[in-house]
Amino acid sequence: MFDLVPFRKRSEELFDQMTKSLSDAMDDSVFSSFNGATQPFRIDIREMNDKYVVEAELPGVAREDIDIDVDQNYLTIRAKRNELKEQKDDNNRIIRRERRTGEFVRRFYVENIVDDAIRATLQDGILKLEVPKRVPSTSQRKRINVE
């Protein structure tokens, strides 16, 4: 007999092929700067006895473009990057100009910390936060007699 394929099946395959082609085009190196701008920065978090240590990779981000705050048990790290590279020829004409901009945000739920004592340093593109833990209250067990 004849090889009959429902129209719907063909259209689904065609749509899948078009979607894959578009996805492949967006993954091309031409768009790599756009793809990188939407990715969050990398973070390492270590827990110690008395504090948490957070290390964030922020290469090329200036100290004044980093904003860190704690609000309602959420620690938020926000970084902005505005990078401009220009190349000019001998007559001071621009031959090439590239820009890379973006805002990166990471947010973490934290509790039982001393938010007034958080310390942040930036060195060689690594932001390091030391977040002290709140000392748990030493509650003593109290026995209650039933009358």
KOLBAKE-158911 format. One record per residue: residue number from 1; residue in one letter; x, y, z of N, C-alpha, C in turn. Coordinates in steps of 0.05 Angstrom, whole numbers, padded with zeros to 5 digits. Layout:
BEGIN
   nuse   sero    neast   nnorth      nup   caeast   canorth     caup    ceast   cnorth      cup
    NUM      A        X        Y        Z        X         Y        Z        X        Y        Z
...
***
This chain:
BEGIN
   nuse   sero    neast   nnorth      nup   caeast   canorth     caup    ceast   cnorth      cup
      1      M    00017   -00024    00000    00000     00000    00000    00017    00025    00000
      2      F    00003    00047    00000    00017     00073    00000    00027    00079    00028
      3      D    00049    00094    00029    00060     00102    00055    00046    00129    00063
      4      L    00026    00127    00079    00011     00151    00087    00020    00159    00115
      5      V    00027    00184    00118    00034     00195    00144    00015    00218    00150
      6      P    00003    00218    00173   -00016     00240    00179   -00002    00267    00177
      7      F   -00017    00287    00169   -00006     00314    00166    00005    00325    00192
      8      R   -00009    00319    00214    00000     00328    00240    00028    00318    00247
      9      K    00033    00294    00241    00060     00282    00247    00081    00297    00231
     10      R    00076    00302    00206    00096     00317    00190    00100    00345    00201
     11      S    00079    00358    00209    00082     00386    00219    00097    00386    00245
     12      E    00093    00366    00262    00108     00364    00287    00138    00360    00282
     13      E    00144    00343    00263    00172     00338    00256    00185    00364    00245
     14      L    00170    00377    00228    00180     00402    00216    00184    00423    00238
     15      F    00165    00425    00256    00168     00444    00278    00192    00437    00296
     16      D    00196    00411    00301    00219     00403    00317    00245    00410    00303
     17      Q    00246    00406    00277    00270     00412    00262    00276    00443    00262
     18      M    00255    00458    00259    00258     00488    00260    00268    00497    00288
     19      T    00256    00485    00308    00264     00492    00336    00293    00485    00341
     20      K    00302    00462    00332    00329     00453    00335    00348    00471    00319
     21      S    00341    00479    00295    00357     00497    00279    00361    00524    00293
     22      L    00339    00534    00303    00340     00560    00317    00357    00558    00342
     23      S    00354    00536    00357    00370     00532    00381    00400    00530    00374
     24      D    00406    00515    00353    00434     00512    00344    00446    00539    00336
     25      A    00430    00556    00323    00439     00582    00314    00445    00600    00338
     26      M    00428    00598    00359    00432     00615    00383    00456    00606    00399
     27      D    00464    00580    00396    00487     00570    00410    00513    00577    00396
     28      D    00512    00589    00372    00535     00596    00356    00552    00616    00371
     29      S    00577    00617    00365    00596     00635    00379    00589    00665    00374
     30      V    00574    00671    00353    00566     00699    00347    00549    00709    00371
     31      F    00533    00692    00383    00515     00700    00404    00527    00693    00432
     32      S    00551    00685    00433    00562     00675    00459    00563    00697    00480
     33      S    00567    00723    00472    00567     00744    00492    00539    00748    00504
     34      F    00518    00743    00488    00491     00746    00499    00485    00723    00518
     35      N    00493    00699    00510    00488     00676    00527    00502    00679    00554
     36      G    00527    00689    00554    00542     00692    00579    00530    00712    00598
     37      A    00516    00732    00587    00505     00753    00604    00482    00743    00621
     38      T    00469    00722    00613    00446     00712    00628    00454    00691    00648
     39      Q    00479    00681    00647    00488     00660    00665    00496    00673    00692
     40      P    00488    00660    00714    00497     00671    00740    00526    00665    00745
     41      F    00538    00680    00762    00567     00676    00768    00569    00652    00786
     42      R    00593    00640    00786    00598     00616    00802    00603    00622    00831
     43      I    00593    00605    00849    00595     00609    00878    00604    00583    00891
     44      D    00621    00586    00911    00628     00564    00929    00620    00572    00957
     45      I    00606    00554    00971    00598     00560    00999    00609    00538    01017
     46      R    00623    00546    01037    00633     00527    01057    00622    00534    01084
     47      E    00615    00514    01099    00605     00518    01127    00627    00510    01146
     48      M    00633    00529    01165    00653     00523    01186    00637    00524    01212
     49      N    00652    00519    01234    00638     00518    01260    00625    00545    01267
     50      D    00638    00567    01261    00628     00593    01270    00619    00612    01248
     51      K    00622    00603    01222    00615     00621    01200    00611    00605    01174
     52      Y    00600    00619    01155    00598     00609    01127    00618    00626    01111
     53      V    00631    00613    01092    00650     00627    01074    00639    00624    01046
     54      V    00633    00647    01034    00622     00648    01007    00643    00660    00988
     55      E    00650    00646    00967    00669     00656    00947    00655    00657    00920
     56      A    00655    00681    00908    00642     00685    00883    00662    00694    00862
     57      E    00660    00682    00838    00678     00690    00816    00666    00714    00802
     58      L    00679    00737    00803    00670     00761    00790    00693    00774    00775
     59      P    00705    00761    00755    00727     00773    00741    00718    00797    00725
     60      G    00734    00818    00726    00728     00842    00710    00707    00860    00723
     61      V    00697    00854    00746    00677     00871    00760    00691    00889    00780
     62      A    00686    00914    00778    00698     00934    00797    00685    00932    00824
     63      R    00700    00939    00844    00691     00939    00872    00665    00956    00875
     64      E    00664    00979    00862    00641     00997    00865    00616    00987    00850
     65      D    00619    00966    00833    00597     00955    00818    00585    00930    00832
     66      I    00593    00925    00857    00583     00902    00872    00566    00912    00894
     67      D    00542    00900    00897    00523     00908    00918    00515    00883    00933
     68      I    00519    00883    00960    00512     00860    00976    00493    00869    00998
     69      D    00471    00855    01002    00453     00863    01024    00440    00838    01035
     70      V    00430    00842    01059    00415     00821    01073    00388    00833    01080
     71      D    00366    00820    01071    00340     00830    01077    00321    00806    01081
     72      Q    00308    00805    01104    00289     00784    01110    00300    00756    01105
     73      N    00324    00752    01116    00338     00726    01115    00347    00718    01087
     74      Y    00349    00737    01069    00360     00731    01042    00385    00748    01038
     75      L    00407    00734    01031    00432     00747    01025    00433    00750    00994
     76      T    00435    00775    00985    00435     00780    00956    00462    00792    00948
     77      I    00474    00781    00927    00498     00791    00915    00491    00800    00887
     78      R    00495    00825    00881    00489     00837    00855    00515    00849    00844
     79      A    00521    00843    00819    00545     00854    00806    00538    00864    00778
     80      K    00549    00887    00771    00545     00898    00744    00572    00900    00730
     81      R    00571    00894    00704    00595     00896    00688    00590    00913    00664
     82      N    00605    00934    00661    00604     00951    00638    00632    00953    00627
     83      E    00638    00937    00606    00664     00936    00595    00664    00946    00566
     84      L    00682    00963    00559    00684     00974    00532    00713    00972    00523
     85      K    00717    00960    00500    00744     00958    00488    00743    00971    00461
     86      E    00762    00988    00456    00764     01002    00430    00791    00998    00418
     87      Q    00792    00996    00391    00817     00995    00376    00815    01017    00355
     88      K    00836    01034    00354    00836     01056    00335    00861    01053    00317
     89      D    00859    01063    00293    00882     01063    00275    00899    01087    00280
     90      D    00919    01092    00263    00938     01114    00266    00924    01141    00263
     91      N    00902    01143    00249    00888     01168    00245    00866    01172    00266
     92      N    00867    01156    00287    00848     01158    00310    00819    01150    00302
     93      R    00816    01134    00280    00790     01124    00272    00785    01098    00286
     94      I    00761    01093    00294    00754     01069    00308    00753    01046    00287
     95      I    00769    01026    00292    00769     01002    00275    00750    00981    00286
     96      R    00750    00978    00312    00733     00959    00325    00726    00969    00353
     97      R    00700    00965    00361    00691     00972    00388    00674    00949    00398
     98      E    00680    00939    00421    00665     00917    00433    00656    00925    00460
     99      R    00631    00917    00467    00620     00923    00493    00610    00898    00505
    100      R    00613    00896    00531    00601     00873    00546    00589    00885    00571
    101      T    00563    00883    00573    00549     00893    00596    00531    00871    00607
    102      G    00524    00874    00632    00506     00855    00644    00504    00859    00674
    103      E    00482    00848    00684    00478     00848    00713    00474    00819    00722
    104      F    00488    00812    00743    00488     00785    00753    00478    00786    00782
    105      V    00459    00768    00788    00448     00768    00815    00446    00739    00825
    106      R    00455    00735    00850    00451     00710    00864    00439    00716    00891
    107      R    00420    00699    00899    00406     00704    00924    00404    00677    00939
    108      F    00409    00679    00966    00410     00655    00983    00394    00660    01008
    109      Y    00380    00639    01016    00365     00641    01042    00385    00634    01064
    110      V    00387    00652    01084    00405     00647    01106    00389    00653    01132
    111      E    00395    00639    01153    00383     00644    01178    00404    00639    01200
    112      N    00398    00651    01223    00416     00649    01246    00444    00659    01240
    113      I    00445    00682    01227    00471     00695    01221    00472    00722    01235
    114      V    00496    00733    01238    00499     00760    01249    00503    00778    01225
    115      D    00482    00790    01216    00484     00805    01191    00500    00831    01194
    116      D    00503    00841    01218    00519     00865    01222    00549    00860    01220
    117      A    00557    00835    01222    00585     00828    01223    00595    00814    01197
    118      I    00580    00815    01176    00589     00803    01151    00612    00819    01139
    119      R    00632    00805    01131    00656     00818    01120    00660    00810    01091
    120      A    00665    00829    01073    00669     00823    01045    00695    00834    01035
    121      T    00710    00818    01019    00735     00827    01007    00734    00819    00977
    122      L    00748    00835    00961    00750     00829    00932    00780    00829    00925
    123      Q    00789    00806    00915    00817     00804    00907    00820    00785    00883
    124      D    00833    00795    00862    00838     00779    00838    00812    00767    00826
    125      G    00790    00783    00826    00765     00774    00814    00749    00755    00831
    126      I    00758    00750    00856    00743     00732    00874    00732    00749    00897
    127      L    00706    00749    00900    00692     00762    00922    00690    00741    00944
    128      K    00700    00748    00968    00699     00730    00990    00682    00742    01013
    129      L    00662    00728    01021    00645     00737    01043    00649    00718    01067
    130      E    00652    00730    01090    00652     00715    01115    00627    00722    01130
    131      V    00609    00702    01133    00583     00707    01145    00582    00692    01172
    132      P    00585    00707    01194    00586     00694    01221    00559    00683    01228
    133      K    00560    00660    01241    00535     00647    01251    00528    00660    01278
    134      R    00502    00661    01283    00492     00670    01309    00497    00647    01329
    135      V    00508    00654    01352    00513     00635    01373    00486    00626    01384
    136      P    00481    00600    01383    00455     00590    01393    00453    00595    01423
    137      S    00429    00603    01431    00425     00608    01460    00427    00581    01475
    138      T    00439    00583    01497    00442     00558    01513    00418    00556    01531
    139      S    00400    00541    01522    00376     00538    01538    00380    00514    01556
    140      Q    00373    00518    01581    00375     00496    01600    00349    00482    01603
    141      R    00351    00456    01605    00327     00440    01608    00315    00445    01635
    142      K    00289    00449    01635    00275     00455    01660    00253    00435    01662
    143      R    00252    00421    01684    00232     00401    01689    00208    00414    01703
    144      I    00185    00407    01693    00160     00418    01704    00145    00395    01717
    145      N    00139    00399    01742    00124     00379    01757    00094    00381    01751
    146      V    00082    00359    01749    00053     00358    01745    00040    00356    01773
    147      E    00021    00373    01778    00007     00374    01804   -00018    00357    01803
***
